Amino acid sequence: MSDQRILFAKYGTAKYISHLDLMHTMERAFLRAGITIRHTAGFHPHPYVSIPLPLPLGFSSRCEIMEFGLVSGSTVEELPAQMNRVLPAGIEVLTCYEEGLPFRKLAYVRYHITLEFDGHLAQEAAEAFRELTSRESFVVKKRSKKAKSGFTEVDIIPLVEAVEEIRAQGDTLHLILLLKAQNPGLNPDVLLQGFRGEYPAFPIVYSACDRQEILDEEKRVYR
């Protein structure tokens, strides 16, 4: 049985819906739309839905991917409109298509990160980001469920594939970064955590992260 995928956006207040709650939201939306999807086998079957790259809480995106198995009640052409009628504000199905590339081919994520600073420090902060990301190594301590101490150390420089833009505008700094997606991947929050620790003279008063695109190993759009 072939699987289907949807490309969907998550923005506005919906970006504060956790990954687990998002999964439940999608499952309920299929039910409300009258769409039957494949369930797992066994004594306690549950809907088969899979998001290969969960979006961190508070991030927005227009390139989220979810895989499921369509059984009845819709077609790949009709499904976006049916789902959007019942989904909450800020979650929008953009398209539906037949199964795509294997999840293991998912390699990079492009993020647009917006940072605001007090005192017109954005220009100096931009130079600090250039310096940090040009280093040969930068080790950051991050939380880990697998480590006995609850923390592990990671060198984030090999996980930054490309710094595509660093642009200061008034008190705002815009970063466009291409980061490794998995095995291991880099959450932009870890990078910002490292920046805050390394450059306390540039306090960030507001930050926003938008996931712009997911790419495969050849840096082509992943679907």
C-alpha positions as CSV (number, residue, x, y, z in Angstrom):
1,M,0.0,0.0,0.0
2,S,1.5,3.3,-1.0
3,D,1.7,6.3,1.3
4,Q,0.9,9.9,0.8
5,R,2.4,13.1,2.2
6,I,1.2,16.6,2.8
7,L,3.3,19.8,2.8
8,F,1.9,22.2,5.4
9,A,2.6,25.5,7.1
10,K,2.6,26.3,10.8
11,Y,2.5,29.9,11.8
12,G,0.9,32.6,14.0
13,T,-0.3,31.3,17.4
14,A,-0.2,27.7,16.0
15,K,3.6,27.8,16.3
16,Y,3.1,27.3,20.1
17,I,1.3,24.0,19.6
18,S,3.7,21.2,20.7
19,H,4.7,18.4,18.4
20,L,2.6,15.8,20.3
21,D,-0.5,18.1,20.2
22,L,0.1,18.8,16.5
23,M,0.0,15.0,15.8
24,H,-3.3,14.8,17.7
25,T,-4.6,17.9,15.9
26,M,-3.9,16.3,12.5
27,E,-5.5,13.0,13.5
28,R,-8.7,14.8,14.6
29,A,-8.7,16.9,11.4
30,F,-8.7,13.7,9.3
31,L,-11.7,12.5,11.3
32,R,-13.6,15.8,11.1
33,A,-13.0,16.0,7.3
34,G,-14.4,12.5,6.8
35,I,-11.1,11.2,5.6
36,T,-10.1,7.6,6.5
37,I,-6.4,6.9,6.9
38,R,-4.4,3.8,7.6
39,H,-4.0,2.6,11.2
40,T,-1.4,0.4,12.8
41,A,-2.0,-3.2,13.4
42,G,-2.3,-4.9,16.8
43,F,-4.6,-4.8,19.9
44,H,-4.4,-1.0,20.1
45,P,-4.4,0.4,16.6
46,H,-3.7,4.1,16.2
47,P,-3.6,6.3,13.1
48,Y,-0.4,6.1,11.1
49,V,1.0,9.6,10.8
50,S,4.6,10.5,10.7
51,I,6.5,13.8,10.7
52,P,10.2,13.1,10.0
53,L,11.5,16.4,11.3
54,P,9.5,17.8,14.2
55,L,9.4,21.6,14.3
56,P,10.8,23.1,17.6
57,L,8.2,24.8,19.7
58,G,7.8,28.5,18.8
59,F,9.2,28.1,15.3
60,S,7.2,28.9,12.2
61,S,7.4,27.1,8.9
62,R,5.9,26.7,5.5
63,C,7.7,23.5,4.6
64,E,6.6,20.9,7.1
65,I,6.1,17.3,5.8
66,M,3.8,14.6,7.2
67,E,3.4,11.1,5.9
68,F,0.2,9.1,6.2
69,G,-1.8,6.4,4.4
70,L,-4.9,7.5,2.6
71,V,-7.7,4.9,2.6
72,S,-10.9,6.6,1.5
73,G,-12.9,9.9,1.7
74,S,-10.5,12.0,-0.4
75,T,-7.9,12.3,-3.2
76,V,-4.6,14.0,-3.2
77,E,-6.2,16.8,-5.2
78,E,-9.2,17.3,-2.8
79,L,-7.4,16.7,0.5
80,P,-5.9,20.2,1.1
81,A,-9.2,22.0,0.9
82,Q,-11.0,19.4,3.0
83,M,-8.3,19.6,5.7
84,N,-8.0,23.4,5.7
85,R,-11.8,23.7,6.4
86,V,-11.3,21.9,9.8
87,L,-7.8,22.8,10.9
88,P,-7.2,25.5,13.4
89,A,-5.9,28.9,12.4
90,G,-2.1,28.8,11.7
91,I,-2.0,25.3,10.3
92,E,-2.5,25.1,6.6
93,V,-2.1,22.2,4.2
94,L,-0.4,23.5,1.1
95,T,-0.4,20.4,-1.1
96,C,-0.8,16.6,-1.0
97,Y,1.2,14.2,-3.1
98,E,2.1,10.5,-3.4
99,E,5.0,9.1,-1.5
100,G,8.3,11.0,-1.9
101,L,12.0,10.5,-1.0
102,P,13.0,8.2,1.9
103,F,13.3,10.1,5.2
104,R,17.0,9.2,5.3
105,K,17.5,11.5,2.3
106,L,16.5,14.5,4.3
107,A,19.7,16.3,4.9
108,Y,19.6,20.1,5.4
109,V,17.2,22.8,6.7
110,R,17.3,26.5,5.7
111,Y,16.3,28.8,8.6
112,H,15.6,32.6,8.7
113,I,16.4,33.8,12.2
114,T,15.4,37.3,13.3
115,L,17.1,38.7,16.4
116,E,16.5,42.1,18.1
117,F,18.9,43.9,20.3
118,D,18.7,46.9,22.6
119,G,20.8,49.9,21.9
120,H,21.4,49.5,18.2
121,L,23.8,46.6,18.7
122,A,22.7,44.6,15.7
123,Q,25.7,45.7,13.5
124,E,28.2,44.6,16.2
125,A,26.3,41.4,16.8
126,A,26.5,40.7,13.1
127,E,30.3,40.9,13.2
128,A,30.2,38.6,16.3
129,F,28.1,36.0,14.4
130,R,30.5,36.2,11.5
131,E,33.4,35.5,13.8
132,L,31.7,32.7,15.6
133,T,30.6,30.8,12.5
134,S,34.0,31.2,10.9
135,R,35.7,29.3,13.7
136,E,37.1,25.8,13.1
137,S,35.3,24.6,16.3
138,F,32.8,25.9,18.8
139,V,31.6,23.5,21.5
140,V,28.2,24.1,23.2
141,K,26.7,22.2,26.1
142,K,23.1,21.1,25.4
143,R,20.5,19.0,27.2
144,S,20.5,15.3,26.4
145,K,18.1,12.6,27.6
146,K,20.7,9.9,26.9
147,A,23.6,11.4,29.0
148,K,23.7,10.5,32.7
149,S,24.4,14.1,33.5
150,G,21.5,15.4,31.5
151,F,23.9,17.3,29.2
152,T,26.2,16.6,26.3
153,E,28.8,18.7,24.4
154,V,28.5,19.2,20.7
155,D,30.7,21.0,18.2
156,I,28.2,23.0,16.2
157,I,30.5,24.3,13.5
158,P,30.4,21.1,11.4
159,L,26.6,21.2,11.6
160,V,26.5,24.7,10.0
161,E,26.5,23.9,6.3
162,A,26.4,27.5,5.1
163,V,25.9,31.0,6.4
164,E,23.9,32.4,3.5
165,E,23.1,35.9,4.9
166,I,24.0,38.0,7.9
167,R,22.3,41.4,7.7
168,A,21.9,44.1,10.3
169,Q,19.1,46.6,10.0
170,G,18.6,49.1,12.8
171,D,18.2,47.1,16.0
172,T,17.4,43.9,14.1
173,L,19.7,41.1,12.8
174,H,18.6,38.8,10.1
175,L,20.4,35.4,9.6
176,I,19.8,32.9,6.9
177,L,21.5,29.6,7.7
178,L,21.7,26.2,6.1
179,L,22.0,23.7,8.9
180,K,22.4,19.9,9.1
181,A,19.0,18.3,9.6
182,Q,19.8,14.9,11.2
183,N,22.3,12.4,12.3
184,P,23.1,14.8,14.0
185,G,21.2,17.9,13.3
186,L,21.4,21.4,14.7
187,N,18.5,23.2,16.4
188,P,19.0,27.0,15.9
189,D,18.2,27.4,19.6
190,V,21.5,25.6,20.4
191,L,23.4,28.0,18.2
192,L,21.7,31.0,19.9
193,Q,22.4,29.5,23.3
194,G,26.1,29.3,22.4
195,F,26.0,32.9,21.0
196,R,24.5,34.2,24.3
197,G,27.2,32.5,26.3
198,E,30.0,33.6,24.1
199,Y,28.9,37.2,23.6
200,P,27.0,38.4,26.8
201,A,27.6,42.0,25.7
202,F,24.9,41.5,23.0
203,P,21.7,40.5,24.9
204,I,19.0,39.3,22.6
205,V,15.6,40.8,23.6
206,Y,13.6,39.0,20.9
207,S,14.1,36.1,18.6
208,A,12.1,34.3,15.9
209,C,13.0,31.3,13.8
210,D,11.3,30.4,10.5
211,R,12.0,27.2,8.7
212,Q,12.1,28.1,5.1
213,E,13.0,24.9,3.2
214,I,14.0,21.3,3.7
215,L,16.7,20.0,1.3
216,D,18.0,16.6,0.3
217,E,21.6,15.4,0.2
218,E,22.1,17.1,-3.2
219,K,20.7,20.4,-1.8
220,R,17.5,20.1,-3.8
221,V,14.1,20.7,-2.4
222,Y,13.1,17.6,-0.4
223,R,9.7,16.1,-1.0
